[in-house]
Amino acid sequence: DAGLPTFTASARGPNAWPGFAASGRGLEEMCDARWFENDPHLAWGFWLHQCRRCADARPHAGYEVARAWAAEAALGGFVITSGVDSHWAASGWAQPRLMELHGA
């Protein structure tokens, strides 16, 4: 847990993208790729906000604990994650033992 809200929850609260209120659009609507064609400024503003939130977050101590456990295991350890924050890699997890799965 990187301290980031779920993607759906990121549309609410004090850290929500200000464009939701300004544009009158919700999360599901902004996730439609058509905005890159119809209103690129709006689309890039939304996605840049989401990317910055991930980039600004830092891995917590739990990643180091998992890495230490894996180092003591006979065959080491592996990570398969769908997290989009790249914290496993940022925490020093060996790339050959890390699989990040994203997409629909």
C-alpha positions in Angstrom: 0.0 0.0 0.0 1.7 3.2 -1.2 -0.7 5.4 0.6 -2.5 6.2 -2.7 -6.2 5.9 -2.8 -7.8 3.4 -5.2 -8.2 4.8 -8.6 -11.9 5.3 -8.1 -11.4 6.9 -4.7 -8.9 9.3 -6.3 -11.8 11.2 -7.8 -12.9 12.4 -4.4 -11.4 14.2 -1.5 -8.8 16.9 -1.1 -6.3 15.4 -3.6 -8.8 14.9 -6.4 -8.0 16.4 -9.7 -9.4 19.9 -9.7 -10.7 19.5 -13.3 -13.5 17.2 -12.1 -15.3 20.1 -10.6 -14.3 22.6 -13.4 -15.3 20.3 -16.3 -18.3 18.7 -14.7 -17.0 15.3 -15.7 -16.5 12.2 -13.5 -13.7 9.7 -13.3 -15.2 7.1 -15.7 -15.9 9.7 -18.3 -12.3 11.1 -18.1 -10.9 7.6 -18.5 -12.3 7.5 -22.1 -9.5 7.8 -24.6 -11.7 10.1 -26.8 -10.6 13.1 -24.7 -7.1 12.9 -26.2 -8.8 13.7 -29.6 -11.7 15.8 -28.5 -9.9 17.9 -25.8 -6.2 17.0 -25.5 -5.6 19.7 -22.9 -8.2 18.3 -20.6 -7.1 14.7 -21.2 -3.4 15.4 -20.5 -4.3 17.5 -17.5 -6.2 14.6 -15.9 -3.5 12.0 -16.7 -0.6 14.1 -15.6 -2.3 14.7 -12.3 -2.7 10.9 -11.8 0.9 10.2 -12.9 2.3 12.9 -10.5 0.4 11.3 -7.6 2.1 8.0 -8.2 5.5 9.6 -8.8 5.3 11.6 -5.6 4.5 8.6 -3.5 7.4 6.7 -1.9 7.7 3.0 -1.0 7.1 2.2 2.7 9.1 -0.1 4.9 7.0 -3.2 4.0 8.8 -3.5 0.7 12.1 -3.9 2.5 10.6 -6.4 4.9 9.4 -8.5 1.9 12.8 -8.2 0.2 14.5 -9.4 3.4 12.2 -12.4 3.7 12.9 -13.3 0.1 16.7 -13.0 0.6 16.4 -15.7 3.4 14.3 -18.1 1.3 16.0 -21.0 -0.3 14.9 -20.0 -3.8 14.6 -16.3 -3.2 11.3 -14.6 -3.9 9.2 -13.3 -6.8 6.7 -10.5 -7.1 3.7 -10.3 -9.4 1.9 -7.0 -9.0 -0.7 -4.9 -10.7 0.3 -1.8 -8.8 1.0 1.2 -11.0 3.2 3.0 -8.5 6.5 1.1 -9.4 7.3 0.8 -5.7 8.6 -2.8 -6.0 11.2 -1.7 -8.5 12.0 1.6 -6.6 12.5 -0.4 -3.4 15.3 -2.3 -5.0 13.5 -5.6 -5.9 15.6 -7.4 -8.6 14.0 -6.8 -12.0 14.3 -10.5 -13.1 12.1 -11.4 -10.1 9.5 -8.7 -10.6 6.5 -8.9 -13.0 4.3 -5.8 -13.3 1.0 -6.6 -15.0 -1.2 -3.7 -16.2 -4.1 -3.3 -18.5 -7.6 -4.5 -19.1 
